[in-house]
Amino acid sequence: MPTAKKYFALEGSERAPLKDAREIGPADPKEMVDVTLRLQSKAGKKPVVDPEEYKKPVRQRKLLSRAEFEKKHGADAESMAQVEKFARDHKLLVKEKSAARRTVVLSGTVAAVSEAFGVQLKTYQYPGGKYRGRTGAVQLPAELKGHVEGVFGLDNRPQAEPHFRRRQGRGGVHAAGVNVSYTPLQVAQFYDYPANVDGTGECIALIELGGGYTAADLSAYWKQLGLTKTPTVSAVGVGGGSNQPTGNANGPDGEVMLDIEVAGAIANGAKIVAYFAENTDAGFLNAITTAAHDSTNHPSIISISWGGPESSWTQLAMTSMDEAFQAAAAMGVTVTVAAGDNGSTDGVSDGQSHVDFPASSPNVLACGGTQLVGSNGEITSEVVWNEQANGEGATGGGVSVVFPLPSWQSGASVPPSANPGGKVGRGVPDVAGDADPTTGYVTRVDGKPDVIGGTSAVAPLWAGLVALINQSVGQPVGFVNALLYQAGDPSGDFNDITLGNNGAYAARPGWDACTGLGSPVGSKIAGIFGQGGSGD
């Protein structure tokens, strides 16, 4: 173990075992481990872009190209050199490095990385299987202070869950009197999405932490929808991730296919690129930074349908991912994120309310869920999605205990947290869309038709809308929250959801912690960003 004089504890890196996990022995000392180091920006901690920029009309904003971002806010050469020296000193391989992503990936045995980072890696058994874990903080040598801000991957517990819900096969009609399904095209029609554009020239990045898709399934699905033009779909492997369908529709394949099929049906002229990474904090972070800084595919939107309660993350992981979202915004990339499917508790059984991360990042568009009933292209009823009594889940939403209230949300009357102390923080979600599996989406997964809901559907639903708007405007609209809240209620830009609750929080006129500003009126949302509305 390193001495206190030479090493320091990396604040915010502390880990505790998963709930119900038990230590069953040391990790195999010969097992190979990839460790991701997040380096400090050469610009330090000052904001990448003045937040006031995002309140300006899209065409007046001063944003950065990917090359400009790397030059101004990438990792400093000295920091990279210090990390490479550290690797040599500890017999670790520099497997990957990127100044733009402020990332160096080191590889070594459990024995080597344990010594290098002052941790004891153990094997833990928990109800879902086994993982390699640690407790306490990561240790770093003094010479890396001011150079390295985060260390990820030593612990490979599953970090996030997909936020999709397959309709349960009980048959019959639910208590709410609803049991219908729609294609993504029908949902887009209900929400008045622009009809004269198809996302041509745009690239939607999908972050996937498992599962996969097949070209045959997608071809059959596009044919089923009657698409004459179909999106280009490709996969990018990040770290140890790859497009690997499991053949199990209940597993992550359902998430991957839902994401592709919803985004691709709505923006059928766009490129869809799925970034596959391992389901760890390191994998999740690397997938986001890889997509944001991808100068080959140039994504203009990133859609994320995975997450977990804020309490399940280290502070460092949330800080690093939030900084990655800040970088995306600075480069004109919109990030849409599912708000979760377990109501106001976010599935945590401690009697408290919780919000899901990364939806709670103030640099993403958090997407909540509704139950939508419509016919002949018109909405007849839309309420908060809450079918927990029937086992079909409920929209996530609430008040962050990690992130403060953003300035652009200050006029939204975000309530105090339902938890003791009543803290006011970042309110979740920002917007909503159809998510209830009883009013779910017609999909195709692993060769079979399916009906799927969850806020996982809402993130790509909004990603598709942003792709259409980008094409209309002629440039990426980037970070959208400030202008959406500025447009506000009662502009008619949203379908205001005023009925229902997600547990601790109830719907109300205007913004609420169940459905945010509401579900979209697509043509009006387009107007905000330069199509004849306040953003022109």
C-alpha positions as CSV (number, residue, x, y, z in Angstrom):
1,M,0.0,0.0,0.0
2,P,1.4,3.4,-0.9
3,T,2.4,5.8,1.9
4,A,0.4,8.8,2.8
5,K,3.4,11.1,2.0
6,K,3.5,10.1,-1.7
7,Y,-0.1,9.4,-2.4
8,F,-3.5,11.2,-2.0
9,A,-7.0,9.9,-2.0
10,L,-9.0,10.9,-5.1
11,E,-12.0,12.7,-3.6
12,G,-15.3,11.5,-4.9
13,S,-14.0,8.1,-5.9
14,E,-15.3,6.3,-2.9
15,R,-17.1,3.0,-3.5
16,A,-19.2,0.7,-1.2
17,P,-20.3,-2.8,-2.1
18,L,-23.6,-3.2,-4.0
19,K,-26.6,-3.8,-1.9
20,D,-26.9,-7.5,-1.0
21,A,-23.4,-8.2,-2.3
22,R,-20.9,-10.2,-0.3
23,E,-17.2,-10.5,-0.7
24,I,-16.2,-14.0,-1.8
25,G,-12.4,-13.6,-2.2
26,P,-9.7,-11.6,-3.8
27,A,-9.9,-10.8,-7.6
28,D,-7.7,-13.0,-9.8
29,P,-4.3,-11.2,-9.7
30,K,-3.6,-12.2,-13.3
31,E,-6.9,-10.9,-14.7
32,M,-6.4,-8.1,-17.2
33,V,-8.0,-4.8,-16.3
34,D,-8.5,-1.6,-18.4
35,V,-8.5,1.6,-16.3
36,T,-9.8,4.9,-17.7
37,L,-8.1,8.1,-16.5
38,R,-9.9,11.3,-17.0
39,L,-7.5,14.2,-17.3
40,Q,-7.9,17.9,-16.4
41,S,-8.8,20.3,-19.1
42,K,-6.0,22.7,-20.1
43,A,-8.5,25.5,-19.5
44,G,-9.1,24.3,-15.9
45,K,-12.5,24.5,-14.4
46,K,-13.9,27.6,-16.1
47,P,-17.1,27.0,-18.1
48,V,-16.6,25.7,-21.6
49,V,-19.2,28.1,-23.0
50,D,-20.9,31.0,-21.2
51,P,-24.3,29.7,-20.3
52,E,-25.9,32.9,-21.6
53,E,-25.0,31.7,-25.1
54,Y,-27.7,29.0,-24.9
55,K,-30.4,31.7,-24.3
56,K,-29.6,33.3,-27.7
57,P,-31.2,32.3,-31.0
58,V,-29.4,29.3,-32.5
59,R,-27.8,31.2,-35.3
60,Q,-26.3,33.8,-32.9
61,R,-24.5,31.4,-30.6
62,K,-20.7,31.2,-30.4
63,L,-20.0,27.5,-30.3
64,L,-16.9,25.4,-31.0
65,S,-16.0,22.9,-33.7
66,R,-14.6,19.6,-32.5
67,A,-11.1,20.7,-33.5
68,E,-11.5,24.1,-31.7
69,F,-12.7,22.3,-28.6
70,E,-9.7,20.0,-28.5
71,K,-7.4,23.0,-28.9
72,K,-9.0,25.0,-26.1
73,H,-10.3,22.4,-23.7
74,G,-8.5,19.1,-24.4
75,A,-6.0,17.5,-22.1
76,D,-2.7,19.3,-21.6
77,A,0.4,17.6,-23.1
78,E,2.1,17.7,-19.8
79,S,-0.8,15.8,-18.2
80,M,-0.6,13.2,-20.9
81,A,3.1,12.9,-20.3
82,Q,2.8,12.5,-16.6
83,V,0.2,9.7,-17.0
84,E,2.4,7.9,-19.5
85,K,5.3,8.1,-17.1
86,F,3.1,6.8,-14.3
87,A,2.1,3.9,-16.6
88,R,5.8,3.0,-17.3
89,D,6.7,3.2,-13.6
90,H,3.9,0.6,-12.8
91,K,4.4,-1.6,-15.9
92,L,1.0,-0.6,-17.3
93,L,0.3,-0.4,-21.0
94,V,-1.1,2.8,-22.6
95,K,-3.9,1.2,-24.5
96,E,-5.6,4.3,-25.8
97,K,-5.3,8.1,-25.4
98,S,-7.3,11.1,-26.6
99,A,-6.5,14.7,-25.8
100,A,-10.0,15.8,-27.1
101,R,-11.7,13.3,-24.8
102,R,-9.2,14.0,-21.9
103,T,-8.9,10.3,-21.7
104,V,-6.0,7.8,-21.3
105,V,-6.8,4.1,-21.0
106,L,-4.2,2.0,-19.2
107,S,-4.1,-1.8,-19.1
108,G,-2.6,-4.2,-16.6
109,T,-3.1,-7.1,-14.4
110,V,-5.2,-6.9,-11.2
111,A,-2.0,-7.1,-9.2
112,A,-0.4,-4.3,-11.2
113,V,-3.4,-1.9,-11.1
114,S,-4.1,-2.6,-7.4
115,E,-0.5,-1.6,-6.6
116,A,-0.6,1.4,-8.9
117,F,-3.9,2.8,-7.6
118,G,-3.6,1.8,-4.0
119,V,-6.7,-0.4,-3.9
120,Q,-7.6,-4.0,-3.0
121,L,-9.7,-5.6,-5.7
122,K,-12.1,-8.3,-4.5
123,T,-14.7,-10.5,-6.1
124,Y,-18.2,-9.9,-5.0
125,Q,-21.3,-12.1,-5.3
126,Y,-24.7,-10.3,-5.7
127,P,-28.2,-11.5,-6.8
128,G,-27.3,-10.6,-10.4
129,G,-24.0,-12.4,-10.6
130,K,-20.4,-11.5,-9.8
131,Y,-18.3,-8.4,-10.2
132,R,-14.8,-7.1,-9.4
133,G,-15.0,-4.4,-6.9
134,R,-13.3,-2.2,-4.3
135,T,-14.2,-0.2,-1.3
136,G,-13.0,3.3,-0.2
137,A,-11.1,5.8,-2.4
138,V,-8.7,5.4,-5.3
139,Q,-5.2,6.5,-4.4
140,L,-2.9,8.5,-6.7
141,P,0.7,9.6,-6.5
142,A,1.3,13.3,-5.7
143,E,2.8,14.0,-9.1
144,L,-0.6,13.3,-10.7
145,K,-2.4,15.9,-8.6
146,G,-3.8,18.6,-10.9
147,H,-3.4,16.3,-13.9
148,V,-5.9,13.4,-13.2
149,E,-9.5,14.1,-12.2
150,G,-11.0,10.7,-12.4
151,V,-10.2,6.9,-12.4
152,F,-12.8,4.5,-13.7
153,G,-12.9,0.8,-14.5
154,L,-11.2,-0.8,-11.5
155,D,-14.7,-1.7,-10.3
156,N,-16.7,-3.4,-13.1
157,R,-20.1,-3.6,-11.4
158,P,-23.1,-3.1,-13.7
159,Q,-23.6,0.7,-13.5
160,A,-26.9,1.3,-15.4
161,E,-30.2,-0.2,-16.4
162,P,-32.0,0.1,-19.7
163,H,-35.2,2.1,-19.3
164,F,-37.6,0.1,-21.5
165,R,-40.7,-1.9,-20.5
166,R,-42.1,-4.6,-22.6
167,R,-45.9,-4.8,-22.4
168,Q,-46.8,-7.7,-20.1
169,G,-48.7,-10.5,-21.6
170,R,-51.7,-10.6,-19.3
171,G,-54.2,-9.9,-22.0
172,G,-57.3,-7.9,-21.6
173,V,-57.7,-4.2,-20.9
174,H,-55.9,-2.5,-18.0
175,A,-57.7,-0.7,-15.2
176,A,-57.2,2.6,-17.0
177,G,-59.2,1.1,-19.9
178,V,-56.2,1.3,-22.2
179,N,-54.4,-1.4,-24.2
180,V,-53.3,0.0,-27.6
181,S,-50.0,0.3,-29.5
182,Y,-48.7,2.7,-32.1
183,T,-45.9,2.8,-34.6
184,P,-43.3,5.6,-34.1
185,L,-44.8,7.3,-37.2
186,Q,-48.2,7.4,-35.6
187,V,-46.7,8.9,-32.4
188,A,-44.9,11.5,-34.4
189,Q,-48.2,12.4,-36.1
190,F,-49.9,12.7,-32.8
191,Y,-47.2,15.1,-31.7
192,D,-47.3,17.1,-35.0
193,Y,-43.7,16.5,-36.0
194,P,-42.5,18.4,-39.1
195,A,-43.6,16.4,-42.1
196,N,-41.4,18.0,-44.8
197,V,-38.0,16.9,-43.5
198,D,-36.5,13.4,-42.8
199,G,-33.3,14.1,-40.9
200,T,-31.1,14.0,-44.0
201,G,-27.6,15.2,-43.1
202,E,-27.9,14.5,-39.4
203,C,-26.4,11.7,-37.3
204,I,-28.0,10.4,-34.2
205,A,-25.7,8.6,-31.7
206,L,-27.2,5.9,-29.5
207,I,-25.4,4.9,-26.4
208,E,-25.8,1.2,-25.7
209,L,-24.4,-0.8,-22.8
210,G,-25.2,-4.3,-24.1
211,G,-27.2,-6.3,-26.6
212,G,-27.4,-5.6,-30.3
213,Y,-29.3,-5.5,-33.5
214,T,-29.4,-7.4,-36.8
215,A,-29.8,-5.9,-40.2
216,A,-32.5,-8.5,-41.1
217,D,-34.7,-7.3,-38.2
218,L,-34.3,-3.7,-39.2
219,S,-35.0,-4.4,-42.8
220,A,-38.1,-6.2,-41.9
221,Y,-39.2,-3.5,-39.6
222,W,-38.7,-0.7,-42.1
223,K,-40.6,-2.7,-44.7
224,Q,-43.4,-3.2,-42.1
225,L,-43.6,0.6,-41.7
226,G,-43.7,1.1,-45.4
227,L,-40.6,3.4,-45.4
228,T,-39.4,4.1,-48.9
229,K,-36.3,5.7,-47.5
230,T,-34.5,4.0,-44.7
231,P,-31.8,5.2,-42.2
232,T,-28.2,4.1,-42.4
233,V,-27.5,2.1,-39.3
234,S,-24.0,1.3,-38.1
235,A,-22.2,0.3,-34.9
236,V,-19.0,1.6,-33.2
237,G,-17.3,-0.6,-30.5
238,V,-16.0,1.3,-27.5
239,G,-13.5,-0.6,-25.3
240,G,-14.7,-4.1,-25.0
241,G,-18.2,-3.3,-26.3
242,S,-19.6,-4.5,-29.6
243,N,-22.9,-5.2,-31.4
244,Q,-23.8,-8.6,-29.9
245,P,-27.5,-9.5,-30.0
246,T,-28.3,-11.9,-27.1
247,G,-31.4,-13.4,-28.7
248,N,-33.4,-12.5,-25.6
249,A,-36.0,-9.8,-26.1
250,N,-36.2,-9.3,-22.3
251,G,-32.5,-8.3,-22.3
252,P,-30.7,-5.4,-23.7
253,D,-31.7,-6.3,-27.3
254,G,-35.1,-4.8,-26.5
255,E,-33.4,-1.5,-25.7
256,V,-31.1,-1.4,-28.7
257,M,-33.9,-2.2,-31.1
258,L,-36.4,0.3,-29.5
259,D,-33.8,3.1,-29.8
260,I,-32.9,2.4,-33.4
261,E,-36.5,1.8,-34.5
262,V,-38.0,4.9,-32.9
263,A,-35.2,7.3,-33.9
264,G,-34.8,5.7,-37.3
265,A,-38.5,5.7,-38.2
266,I,-38.9,9.3,-37.4
267,A,-35.6,10.6,-38.9
268,N,-35.4,8.0,-41.7
269,G,-33.0,10.1,-43.7
270,A,-30.5,10.3,-40.9
271,K,-27.4,8.2,-40.0
272,I,-28.0,6.2,-36.8
273,V,-24.8,5.1,-35.1
274,A,-25.0,2.8,-32.0
275,Y,-21.9,3.1,-29.7
276,F,-21.6,-0.2,-27.8
277,A,-19.7,-0.2,-24.5
278,E,-19.5,-2.3,-21.4
279,N,-22.0,-1.6,-18.7
280,T,-19.6,0.0,-16.2
281,D,-19.0,3.6,-15.2
282,A,-15.9,3.5,-17.4
283,G,-17.8,2.1,-20.4
284,F,-20.6,4.5,-20.1
285,L,-18.3,7.5,-19.8
286,N,-16.1,6.4,-22.7
287,A,-19.1,5.8,-24.9
288,I,-20.4,9.3,-24.3
289,T,-17.0,11.0,-24.9
290,T,-16.4,8.8,-28.0
291,A,-19.7,9.8,-29.5
292,A,-19.4,13.5,-28.6
293,H,-15.9,13.8,-30.1
294,D,-16.4,11.5,-33.1
295,S,-15.0,13.5,-36.0
296,T,-15.9,10.7,-38.5
297,N,-19.6,10.3,-38.0
298,H,-20.2,13.9,-36.6
299,P,-23.2,13.1,-34.4
300,S,-25.5,16.2,-33.9
301,I,-27.7,14.3,-31.3
302,I,-26.8,11.7,-28.6
303,S,-29.7,9.6,-27.3
304,I,-29.3,7.8,-24.0
305,S,-31.8,5.3,-22.6
306,W,-29.7,3.9,-19.7
307,G,-29.2,5.2,-16.2
308,G,-29.4,4.6,-12.5
309,P,-30.4,6.4,-9.3
310,E,-28.0,9.2,-8.3
311,S,-27.2,7.3,-5.2
312,S,-25.7,4.4,-7.2
313,W,-22.9,6.6,-8.8
314,T,-19.7,8.0,-7.4
315,Q,-19.5,11.7,-7.3
316,L,-16.5,11.6,-9.7
317,A,-18.5,9.6,-12.3
318,M,-21.3,12.1,-12.3
319,T,-18.9,15.0,-12.5
320,S,-17.0,13.5,-15.4
321,M,-20.1,12.6,-17.3
322,D,-21.7,16.0,-16.7
323,E,-18.5,17.6,-18.0
324,A,-18.7,15.4,-21.1
325,F,-22.3,16.7,-21.6
326,Q,-21.0,20.3,-21.2
327,A,-18.5,19.5,-24.0
328,A,-21.2,18.1,-26.2
329,A,-23.3,21.2,-25.7
330,A,-20.3,23.4,-26.5
331,M,-19.9,21.6,-29.8
332,G,-23.6,21.9,-30.7
333,V,-24.6,18.4,-29.8
334,T,-28.1,17.8,-28.2
335,V,-28.2,15.1,-25.6
336,T,-31.6,13.4,-24.8
337,V,-31.8,11.1,-21.8
338,A,-34.5,8.8,-20.4
339,A,-35.7,9.8,-16.9
340,G,-36.4,6.3,-15.6
341,D,-39.2,3.8,-15.3
342,N,-39.7,3.3,-11.6
343,G,-41.6,6.4,-10.5
344,S,-40.4,8.9,-7.9
345,T,-38.3,6.3,-5.9
346,D,-36.3,5.3,-9.0
347,G,-36.5,1.8,-7.7
348,V,-34.6,2.5,-4.5
349,S,-36.3,0.9,-1.4
350,D,-35.1,3.3,1.2
351,G,-38.3,5.3,1.6
352,Q,-36.8,8.3,-0.2
353,S,-37.4,9.9,-3.5
354,H,-34.6,9.6,-6.1
355,V,-33.9,10.9,-9.6
356,D,-32.1,9.0,-12.3
357,F,-28.7,10.0,-13.6
358,P,-27.6,10.9,-16.3
359,A,-31.1,12.4,-16.8
360,S,-30.4,14.7,-13.8
361,S,-27.4,16.3,-15.4
362,P,-28.3,20.0,-16.1
363,N,-26.6,19.7,-19.5
364,V,-29.0,17.1,-21.0
365,L,-32.7,17.1,-22.0
366,A,-34.4,14.8,-19.5
367,C,-37.3,12.8,-21.0
368,G,-40.2,11.7,-18.9
369,G,-43.2,9.5,-19.8
370,T,-46.9,9.8,-20.5
371,Q,-49.8,7.5,-21.3
372,L,-51.1,8.6,-24.7
373,V,-54.4,7.7,-26.3
374,G,-55.2,9.0,-29.8
375,S,-56.9,8.2,-33.1
376,N,-56.9,9.6,-36.6
377,G,-53.8,11.5,-35.9
378,E,-55.3,13.4,-32.9
379,I,-54.6,13.0,-29.2
380,T,-57.7,12.2,-27.2
381,S,-56.1,11.7,-23.8
382,E,-52.7,12.1,-22.3
383,V,-51.8,11.7,-18.6
384,V,-48.7,10.9,-16.5
385,W,-47.5,7.4,-17.1
386,N,-48.1,5.5,-13.8
387,E,-49.0,1.8,-14.1
388,Q,-47.1,0.7,-11.1
389,A,-50.2,-0.9,-9.6
390,N,-50.4,-3.1,-12.7
391,G,-46.6,-3.8,-12.7
392,E,-46.0,-1.7,-15.8
393,G,-43.8,1.0,-14.2
394,A,-44.1,4.8,-14.0
395,T,-42.2,7.7,-15.2
396,G,-39.2,8.9,-13.3
397,G,-38.9,12.4,-12.1
398,G,-38.2,14.6,-9.1
399,V,-35.5,16.9,-7.7
400,S,-31.8,16.2,-7.8
401,V,-29.8,16.0,-4.6
402,V,-26.6,16.4,-6.6
403,F,-27.1,19.2,-9.1
404,P,-28.3,22.7,-8.2
405,L,-31.2,24.4,-9.9
406,P,-30.0,25.6,-13.3
407,S,-30.6,29.3,-14.1
408,W,-32.8,28.4,-17.1
409,Q,-35.1,26.4,-14.8
410,S,-35.4,29.2,-12.2
411,G,-38.8,30.3,-13.5
412,A,-40.3,26.8,-13.6
413,S,-41.4,26.7,-10.0
414,V,-39.5,23.5,-9.3
415,P,-40.7,22.3,-5.9
416,P,-38.6,21.4,-2.9
417,S,-37.6,17.7,-2.9
418,A,-40.1,15.4,-1.3
419,N,-37.4,14.1,1.0
420,P,-36.8,15.5,4.5
421,G,-35.0,18.9,4.3
422,G,-36.8,19.9,1.1
423,K,-33.8,20.8,-0.9
424,V,-34.4,22.6,-4.2
425,G,-32.2,21.3,-7.1
426,R,-32.3,20.5,-10.7
427,G,-35.9,19.4,-11.6
428,V,-36.4,16.2,-13.7
429,P,-37.7,15.7,-16.4
430,D,-37.6,18.6,-18.9
431,V,-40.1,17.2,-21.4
432,A,-42.1,14.1,-22.0
433,G,-43.7,11.7,-24.5
434,D,-45.6,8.5,-24.8
435,A,-43.9,5.8,-22.6
436,D,-46.6,3.6,-21.0
437,P,-46.3,0.1,-22.4
438,T,-50.1,-0.1,-22.4
439,T,-49.9,2.6,-25.1
440,G,-46.5,1.4,-26.3
441,Y,-44.6,1.2,-29.5
442,V,-44.9,-1.4,-32.2
443,T,-41.3,-2.8,-32.5
444,R,-39.5,-5.9,-33.8
445,V,-36.9,-7.6,-31.6
446,D,-34.9,-10.8,-32.2
447,G,-37.1,-11.7,-35.2
448,K,-40.5,-11.2,-33.5
449,P,-43.0,-8.4,-33.2
450,D,-43.2,-6.7,-29.8
451,V,-44.8,-3.8,-28.0
452,I,-42.4,-1.8,-25.8
453,G,-42.7,1.4,-23.7
454,G,-40.6,3.1,-21.1
455,T,-38.9,6.4,-21.0
456,S,-36.3,4.6,-23.2
457,A,-38.7,5.3,-26.1
458,V,-39.0,9.0,-25.3
459,A,-35.2,9.8,-25.5
460,P,-35.0,8.6,-29.2
461,L,-38.5,10.1,-29.9
462,W,-37.1,13.5,-29.0
463,A,-33.8,12.8,-30.7
464,G,-35.7,12.2,-33.9
465,L,-37.5,15.5,-33.5
466,V,-34.2,17.3,-33.0
467,A,-32.8,15.7,-36.2
468,L,-35.8,17.0,-38.1
469,I,-35.4,20.5,-36.6
470,N,-31.7,20.5,-37.3
471,Q,-32.3,19.8,-41.0
472,S,-35.0,22.6,-41.1
473,V,-32.8,25.1,-39.4
474,G,-29.7,24.2,-41.5
475,Q,-27.5,23.7,-38.4
476,P,-27.5,21.8,-35.1
477,V,-29.6,23.4,-32.5
478,G,-27.4,21.9,-29.7
479,F,-28.4,22.5,-26.1
480,V,-32.1,23.2,-26.3
481,N,-33.2,23.5,-22.6
482,A,-32.7,27.3,-22.2
483,L,-34.9,28.2,-25.2
484,L,-37.5,25.6,-24.4
485,Y,-38.0,26.9,-20.9
486,Q,-37.8,30.5,-22.2
487,A,-40.7,29.8,-24.6
488,G,-42.5,28.4,-21.6
489,D,-46.2,28.0,-20.8
490,P,-48.8,28.8,-22.1
491,S,-47.1,29.1,-25.5
492,G,-48.8,26.1,-27.0
493,D,-45.4,24.6,-27.8
494,F,-46.2,21.7,-25.5
495,N,-49.2,19.5,-24.6
496,D,-49.4,20.4,-21.0
497,I,-50.0,17.2,-18.9
498,T,-52.0,18.1,-15.8
499,L,-53.4,14.7,-14.6
500,G,-51.6,11.9,-12.7
501,N,-48.6,11.4,-10.5
502,N,-45.4,9.4,-10.3
503,G,-45.6,8.7,-6.6
504,A,-44.3,11.7,-4.6
505,Y,-44.9,14.3,-7.3
506,A,-48.1,15.2,-9.1
507,A,-48.9,16.8,-12.5
508,R,-49.9,20.4,-12.5
509,P,-50.3,23.2,-15.1
510,G,-46.9,24.2,-16.4
511,W,-43.7,22.4,-15.5
512,D,-44.0,19.4,-13.1
513,A,-41.7,16.7,-11.8
514,C,-43.6,14.0,-13.8
515,T,-43.7,15.3,-17.4
516,G,-41.7,18.5,-17.3
517,L,-43.0,21.1,-19.7
518,G,-45.1,18.4,-21.4
519,S,-45.1,16.4,-24.6
520,P,-44.1,18.1,-27.8
521,V,-46.1,20.0,-30.4
522,G,-43.4,19.4,-33.0
523,S,-44.2,22.2,-35.4
524,K,-44.3,24.7,-32.6
525,I,-41.0,23.4,-31.1
526,A,-39.4,23.8,-34.5
527,G,-40.5,27.4,-34.5
528,I,-38.6,28.1,-31.3
529,F,-35.4,27.2,-33.0
530,G,-35.7,29.3,-36.1
531,Q,-38.8,28.2,-38.1
532,G,-40.9,31.4,-37.5
533,G,-40.8,31.3,-33.7
534,S,-39.0,33.1,-30.9
535,G,-35.7,31.6,-31.9
536,D,-35.7,33.1,-35.4
